[in-house]
Amino acid sequence: MNDPRMGKALVALLQASVYATACPVIGSICVAVKQSGHPIFAAKNKRRHGDNLVVKLSLGRHEIDFFNVQHAIKGIVKYIDGAEVQLDSFRCHALILERGSCSGLRRRPLLRTNLLLRYNFVEEVVRAVQGCHNLNHIHGDVKLNNVMVFVAAFGGVTQYKLIDFDNATRVGQPMTKHCTPEYCPPEMTKYILGHTTEPVVADTSFDVWCTAVLILKL
């Protein structure tokens, strides 16, 4: 959801509804909403209890459209399923995704203790961004909070993956008026501030700028 207020409104609606403990979403997946304050919910697979999943609710189709063109690219969060769903009186899109352990922002104190750890982190992020670009798409909101840490169940190998493709856009197409302020490229800043009325056209340089800011923040 591009506007955080939309997510909060949706969560408030669900918490006040008959689904205040859990609600079915897609197939055998259900989500717990009672304790959540964010439109990403811990989820469980009633048929396979060992699955570590989340369900993300979104008003737009950008993310589902992106996942429909990518297939298990390394460095991108694993997409299980997605559909338009009816939750109480609210209709939105639900995406089932693998669940990470923490964000790159929370991982930063550890990364700052070791140059090799930082190098590996940056290398994996850059490769993930390149994976998007190879699909002729940009991520559109690369930042530390949109890099998630995943730890393998067997062997404990750590992998970093990009999440949150709400702003993913095909190269050459107009972008949504959105950006995280401290990562915002100049062209989007001008558009948001009203210095130009021309929408920002998606280009790989947008992600390059955001990735460079991410590296500086390490």
C-alpha positions as CSV (number, residue, x, y, z in Angstrom):
1,M,0.0,0.0,0.0
2,N,1.5,3.3,-1.0
3,D,-0.2,5.2,1.7
4,P,0.4,3.8,5.2
5,R,-2.9,5.2,6.4
6,M,-4.7,2.7,4.0
7,G,-3.0,-0.2,5.7
8,K,-3.9,1.1,9.2
9,A,-7.5,1.6,8.2
10,L,-7.7,-1.9,6.8
11,V,-6.2,-3.5,9.9
12,A,-8.6,-1.5,12.1
13,L,-11.5,-2.7,10.0
14,L,-10.4,-6.4,10.3
15,Q,-9.7,-6.1,14.1
16,A,-13.2,-4.8,14.6
17,S,-14.8,-7.5,12.4
18,V,-15.9,-11.0,13.0
19,Y,-12.4,-12.1,11.9
20,A,-10.7,-10.5,14.9
21,T,-8.9,-13.8,15.7
22,A,-8.2,-15.3,12.3
23,C,-9.6,-15.2,8.9
24,P,-9.3,-17.5,5.8
25,V,-7.6,-15.9,2.8
26,I,-6.6,-18.3,0.0
27,G,-7.1,-22.0,0.0
28,S,-5.7,-23.6,3.2
29,I,-3.9,-20.4,4.4
30,C,-5.3,-18.3,7.2
31,V,-4.0,-15.2,8.9
32,A,-4.1,-14.0,12.5
33,V,-5.2,-10.3,12.8
34,K,-5.9,-9.7,16.4
35,Q,-2.5,-8.5,17.4
36,S,-1.4,-6.8,14.2
37,G,-1.0,-3.1,13.5
38,H,0.3,-3.6,10.0
39,P,-1.2,-5.0,6.7
40,I,1.4,-7.8,6.8
41,F,0.2,-10.7,9.0
42,A,1.7,-13.9,10.3
43,A,0.1,-16.8,8.5
44,K,-0.3,-20.5,8.8
45,N,-0.9,-23.2,6.4
46,K,-3.6,-25.5,7.9
47,R,-2.3,-28.4,5.7
48,R,1.4,-27.8,6.3
49,H,2.0,-26.4,9.7
50,G,5.8,-26.2,9.2
51,D,5.5,-23.5,6.5
52,N,6.8,-20.1,7.6
53,L,4.5,-17.6,5.9
54,V,3.1,-14.1,5.9
55,V,0.0,-12.7,4.1
56,K,0.3,-9.1,2.8
57,L,-2.9,-7.2,2.0
58,S,-2.7,-4.5,-0.7
59,L,-5.1,-2.2,-2.5
60,G,-3.1,-2.2,-5.7
61,R,-2.0,-4.9,-8.2
62,H,1.6,-3.7,-8.7
63,E,3.1,-6.5,-6.6
64,I,1.0,-9.3,-7.9
65,D,1.7,-8.2,-11.5
66,F,5.4,-8.2,-10.8
67,F,5.4,-11.7,-9.2
68,N,3.5,-13.0,-12.2
69,V,6.4,-12.1,-14.5
70,Q,9.2,-13.4,-12.2
71,H,9.8,-17.0,-11.3
72,A,12.0,-17.8,-8.3
73,I,14.7,-15.2,-8.9
74,K,17.4,-15.5,-6.3
75,G,17.4,-12.5,-4.0
76,I,13.6,-11.9,-4.3
77,V,11.2,-13.0,-1.6
78,K,9.4,-16.2,-2.5
79,Y,5.8,-15.7,-3.7
80,I,3.4,-18.5,-3.0
81,D,0.1,-17.3,-4.2
82,G,-2.1,-14.2,-4.6
83,A,-5.7,-13.3,-5.4
84,E,-8.3,-10.7,-4.9
85,V,-10.2,-11.4,-1.7
86,Q,-13.2,-10.2,0.2
87,L,-12.6,-9.5,3.9
88,D,-15.7,-8.5,5.7
89,S,-16.9,-5.5,3.7
90,F,-13.5,-4.7,2.3
91,R,-12.1,-6.0,-1.0
92,C,-8.3,-6.1,-1.6
93,H,-5.5,-8.2,-2.9
94,A,-3.8,-10.8,-0.7
95,L,-0.3,-12.1,-1.3
96,I,1.1,-15.2,0.4
97,L,4.9,-14.8,0.9
98,E,7.7,-16.6,2.7
99,R,8.4,-15.1,6.1
100,G,11.8,-13.6,6.9
101,S,13.4,-13.2,10.4
102,C,14.3,-9.4,10.4
103,S,14.9,-6.5,8.1
104,G,18.2,-5.1,6.8
105,L,17.7,-2.1,9.1
106,R,17.6,-4.3,12.2
107,R,20.6,-6.2,10.8
108,R,22.7,-3.0,10.3
109,P,24.3,-3.0,13.8
110,L,25.7,-6.5,13.1
111,L,26.8,-5.6,9.6
112,R,28.7,-2.6,10.9
113,T,30.9,-4.9,13.0
114,N,32.4,-6.7,10.0
115,L,33.5,-5.5,6.5
116,L,32.9,-8.9,5.0
117,L,29.4,-9.1,6.3
118,R,28.7,-5.7,4.7
119,Y,30.2,-6.7,1.4
120,N,28.1,-9.9,1.3
121,F,25.0,-7.9,2.1
122,V,25.6,-5.3,-0.6
123,E,26.5,-8.0,-3.2
124,E,23.2,-9.9,-2.6
125,V,21.1,-6.7,-2.7
126,V,22.8,-5.5,-5.9
127,R,22.2,-8.9,-7.5
128,A,18.5,-8.9,-6.5
129,V,18.1,-5.4,-8.0
130,Q,19.8,-6.6,-11.2
131,G,17.4,-9.5,-11.3
132,C,14.5,-7.0,-11.3
133,H,16.2,-5.0,-14.1
134,N,16.7,-8.2,-16.1
135,L,12.9,-8.6,-16.1
136,N,12.6,-5.0,-17.5
137,H,11.2,-3.8,-14.2
138,I,12.5,-1.6,-11.4
139,H,11.8,-2.2,-7.7
140,G,10.9,1.4,-7.0
141,D,11.6,1.5,-3.3
142,V,15.0,0.0,-2.5
143,K,15.8,0.6,1.2
144,L,17.1,-1.2,4.2
145,N,13.6,-2.0,5.5
146,N,12.8,-3.6,2.2
147,V,15.7,-6.1,2.4
148,M,14.7,-9.1,4.6
149,V,17.0,-11.6,6.3
150,F,16.1,-15.3,5.6
151,V,17.9,-18.1,7.5
152,A,17.8,-21.6,6.1
153,A,16.1,-24.2,8.3
154,F,18.9,-26.6,7.7
155,G,22.5,-25.3,7.9
156,G,21.6,-21.8,9.1
157,V,22.8,-20.1,5.9
158,T,21.8,-16.5,5.8
159,Q,20.3,-15.0,2.6
160,Y,19.1,-11.4,1.9
161,K,16.1,-10.9,-0.3
162,L,14.2,-7.9,-1.6
163,I,10.6,-7.5,-0.4
164,D,7.7,-5.0,-0.9
165,F,7.1,-4.7,-4.7
166,D,4.2,-2.3,-4.3
167,N,6.1,0.2,-6.5
168,A,7.5,-2.2,-9.0
169,T,7.1,-0.7,-12.4
170,R,8.0,-1.8,-15.9
171,V,10.8,0.3,-17.4
172,G,9.4,3.1,-19.5
173,Q,6.1,3.2,-17.7
174,P,4.9,6.1,-15.4
175,M,5.6,5.5,-11.7
176,T,3.3,6.1,-8.7
177,K,3.9,9.3,-6.9
178,H,5.7,7.7,-3.9
179,C,9.2,7.3,-2.4
180,T,10.8,7.0,1.0
181,P,12.0,10.5,1.7
182,E,15.7,9.9,2.6
183,Y,16.1,7.6,-0.4
184,C,14.1,9.7,-2.9
185,P,15.8,10.4,-6.3
186,P,15.8,14.0,-7.6
187,E,13.3,13.3,-10.3
188,M,10.7,11.9,-7.9
189,T,11.4,14.7,-5.4
190,K,10.6,17.3,-8.0
191,Y,7.4,15.5,-9.0
192,I,6.2,15.0,-5.4
193,L,6.9,18.7,-4.5
194,G,5.0,19.9,-7.6
195,H,8.0,21.4,-9.4
196,T,6.9,19.4,-12.4
197,T,3.6,17.9,-13.6
198,E,5.3,15.2,-15.7
199,P,5.1,11.8,-14.0
200,V,8.4,10.0,-13.4
201,V,9.1,7.4,-16.0
202,A,10.5,4.2,-14.6
203,D,14.2,3.8,-15.3
204,T,16.9,1.6,-13.8
205,S,18.7,4.7,-12.6
206,F,15.9,5.1,-10.0
207,D,16.9,1.9,-8.3
208,V,20.6,2.7,-8.6
209,W,20.1,6.0,-6.7
210,C,18.2,4.2,-3.9
211,T,20.7,1.4,-3.7
212,A,23.6,3.9,-3.4
213,V,21.8,5.6,-0.5
214,L,21.3,2.2,1.1
215,I,25.0,1.5,0.9
216,L,25.8,4.9,2.4
217,K,23.5,4.1,5.3
218,L,25.6,1.0,6.2
